[in-house]
Amino acid sequence: MMTGRGVHRIGEPYRARAACAMVLTAAIIAGCASQGMPPGGPPDTAPPTLVKVTPESGSVRVNPRVVDFQFDEIVSERPRGAQSLDQLVLISPSDGRPSVAWGRDRLVVRPQHGWRPNTAYTVSVLPGLNDLRGNAADQRFSTVFSTGSEFPNGVLRGVAFDWVAGRTAAGARIEATIGSDTVFKWATTADSSGRFSLGSLPAQRFTVRAWMDQNTNGIRDARESWDSVTVTVSDSARNDLYMFPHDTVGARLGEVTVIDSVTIRIRFDRALSPADSLTVGQLRLVRARGADSTALRILSVMVAGQHDSVAIRSVTARADSMARADTSEKGRRSLATADSLKRTQLRDSTAQAQIASIRAARDTATRVPPPVFGRPVPRSEFVIVTAVPLLEPDTLRLFARDVRALAGPARSTDRLLIRRKAALRDSTVKSARRPPPQGNR
């Protein structure tokens, strides 16, 4: 007969195995309850796709409690390029930021103060909505419906330009208001090419404003570039907007650099108005060394880009002329090689143009040409050419008078320029060299 101590010793392994089984079962249950990504399977690289939207686009005489966007997978509560989901949703027209509720694979949207009667609405989810794996949609999802019996047929189209940068402004915010009501707004954003379209507008006179929403907060901040225009919309209207910083101070001379003995490159801290181009009469260059205040005559001033293009063509022409004037055997071989390269490049470019023409004829897809600037691009960098060479060393002061930027008053400013003496190499001084190794004696 076993003692109690013996029974205890025999049952101890069974108790240990039972405890292990309970721990394993708990781990399995916890693993089944986990909402993490399932292991294995092909990687998911597709962004969320819209499955259904309520109310359906084109509906009339509806007064929905909410607008429901349903997707084919769970979407993230942290969209790409925005701080929250409500920054990724637009209700047009609207009198405030929309209320957006996240429901795993759906977004539920409603306005802060309800839907107005007899009004056509466009509700959009902007590009940037992503799934849990970070795959972001590059398109917007929209629905258009009316609480009345019809849709107004007014449409405003245009392109938003970053005027100073000389390019289109993708993602720029566009808002339109009527009269003195600056709260109720029709709104949209520019696409990747800078184009925008505001539809279902009533026949009214609108104040349209576009700005570059750099922090994506939906509010135009003080230092963000913007532009506005007044447009009367009856059926279809078009107007481009050229955004730029609306500063209250004028342009000031910034960096001044001597390129060579007769050329000076200058830069203003703000872009200048193309309507008031910088002229020689607005510039004055004087020596500022002791009692010497001699004025140096300025031959010309031009936009830096134009000067650089002229300089490149001049260097190329001079090099070609020198090559043709070289009658040595080496010069003739070099000229023949250069001419052969030019003929090859011309032949290749002709062949590429023919191939591109054939491909374009076969391509039946409609290609939309990129937007074209309707205004000259404002510039901030210029090049001055003097009539006489500058001394080395020398101290100069450059004056710019009545310079007008895109915004702000005309301003006069000056800049001190110190031209230092270039270090000359003394050919009589030879670098110390190691003596040649001595051979074995």
Buried (B, 14 or more C-beta within 10 A) or exposed (E): EEEEEEEEEEEEEEEEEEEEEEEEEEEEEEEEEEEEEEEEEEEEEEBBEBEEBBBEEEBEEBEBEBBBBBBBBBBBEEBBBBEBBBBBBBBBBBBEBBBBEBEEBBBBBBBEEEBBEEBBBBBBBBBBBBBBBEBBBEEBBBBBBBBBEEBBBBBBBBBBBBBBBEBBBBBBBBBBBBEEEEEBBBBBBBBEBBBBEBBBBBEBEBBBBBBBBEEBEBEBEEEBBBBEBEBEBEEEBEBBBBBBBBBEEBBBBBEBEBEEEBBBBBBBBBBBBBEBBBEEEBBBBBBBBEEEEEEBEBEEBBBBEEBBEEEEEEEEEEEBEEBEEEEEEEBEEEBEEBEEEEEEEEEEEEEEEEEEEEEEEEEEEEEEEEBEBEEEBBBBBBBBBBEEEBBEEBBBBBBBBEBBBBBBEBBEBBBEBEBEEEEEEEEEEEEEEEEEEEEEE
